[in-house]
Amino acid sequence: MRFSGKVALVTGAGSGIGKSIVQQCIADGARVIATDIVEGPLHALVAEIRDQGGDATAVVVNVAVAADAERMIDTAFSTYGRLDILCNNAGIMDLMTPAADVPLELWDRVLGVNLTGPFLACRAAIPRMIAQGGGSIVNTDSEAGLRGSAAGTAYTVSKHGLIGLTRSIAFHYGDQGIRCNAVCPGGVQTAIGIGGNTPNQAGLERVMTSLHGIKAAGYTATPDEIASVITFLASDAASNINGAILPVDHGWGAA
């Protein structure tokens, strides 16, 4: 199994892409630290894995809080003695809100989860990964990280920033055994959002108009389809891939 003897940490693990990443890592022999801010689904996932003979540990965190990010990395090392794979997957949307309408609270929350969160996790993990001989980081980005027409302003900015973080880490730490890559999904069958609130209608209409006629933009992937690419990038099979920003969008970016 490709992850035998390895330890992975996955944020946003309680549902969607994160849950699929955890399940695929476990199936390939990894021990997993599964984190989420929502306790119920997270604990249910870990209980299911343990019932099936897998080794997983749940950690409830807010990834945007430095102390929580450090605690989850500490848990990996205190529980399993190492951390080989970090999947920064937790993310939230922005209700398709254009810049002039973005409340500061919305901006801070989206940037906190989508960009500050991965930074904090990487900052805590990288020195310890280097000390153990290396590690692989995979960031879940978005089609919105590649263009301005796939979401509102805060989400778009956060995902553009995450691409910058990915490339910067790959550049600065690649010669010290750290690989850092990102995937950019298009539509996915997940419940990502903020509290079920109504999207900004002007922003939503503008985005939908821009997608009109782009057939691939209407395709919604399963979480497993995205997770399989993430686990590939995390694996030794991708040992020569570092700093890659990989669209996983059914050809949306080719339109």
FENVEN-V733337 format. One record per residue. OMEGA is omega in radians with two decimals (none if undefined). Layout:
# FENVEN-V733337
omega = (OMEGA OMEGA)
This chain:
# FENVEN-V733337
omega = (-2.94 3.12 3.12 -3.13 -3.09 3.13 3.13 3.01 -3.10 3.05 -3.06 -2.95 -3.01 -3.08 2.98 -3.09 -3.11 3.11 3.12 3.09 -3.14 -3.09 3.14 3.08 3.12 -3.13 3.14 2.96 -3.13 2.84 -2.92 2.86 -3.12 -3.10 3.08 3.07 -3.14 -2.96 -2.98 -3.12 3.14 -3.13 3.10 3.12 -3.11 3.10 3.12 3.13 -3.13 3.11 -3.12 3.07 3.11 -3.09 -3.14 3.13 3.13 3.04 3.12 -3.08 2.84 -3.00 -3.12 -3.13 -3.04 -3.11 3.11 3.12 3.13 -3.12 -3.12 3.07 3.08 -3.13 3.10 -3.08 3.14 -3.11 -3.01 3.06 -3.13 3.02 -3.09 -3.03 3.04 3.10 3.09 -3.00 -3.09 3.12 3.07 -3.14 -3.02 3.10 3.10 -2.98 3.09 -2.96 -3.05 -3.10 -3.04 3.01 -3.13 3.13 3.11 3.11 -3.08 -3.10 -3.11 3.11 3.14 -3.11 -2.95 -3.06 3.11 3.14 3.08 3.09 -3.11 3.13 3.13 -3.14 3.14 -3.02 -2.95 -3.12 -3.11 3.03 3.11 -3.11 -3.13 3.09 3.07 3.14 -3.12 3.10 3.05 -3.14 3.04 3.14 -3.06 2.95 3.11 3.04 -3.07 -3.07 -3.13 -2.94 -3.06 -3.08 3.05 -3.00 -3.05 3.13 -3.14 3.13 -3.12 -3.09 2.97 3.12 -3.14 3.03 3.09 3.11 3.14 -3.10 -3.14 3.12 3.11 -3.13 -3.02 -2.98 -3.11 -3.13 3.08 3.03 -3.14 2.97 3.11 -3.12 3.12 3.00 -3.12 3.12 2.90 3.11 3.13 3.14 3.11 -3.12 -3.13 -3.13 3.07 2.95 3.11 -3.12 -3.12 3.11 2.99 -2.99 3.13 3.13 3.14 -3.13 3.13 3.13 -3.11 3.09 -3.13 -3.11 -3.09 3.11 3.08 -2.98 -3.08 -3.13 3.13 3.14 3.08 -3.13 2.96 3.05 3.14 3.13 3.12 -3.12 -3.13 3.09 3.12 -3.13 3.01 -3.14 3.12 -2.99 3.10 3.07 3.12 -3.01 3.14 3.13 -3.13 -3.12 -3.13 3.03 -2.92 3.03 3.06 -2.82 3.09 3.12 3.11 -3.09 3.13 -3.07 none)
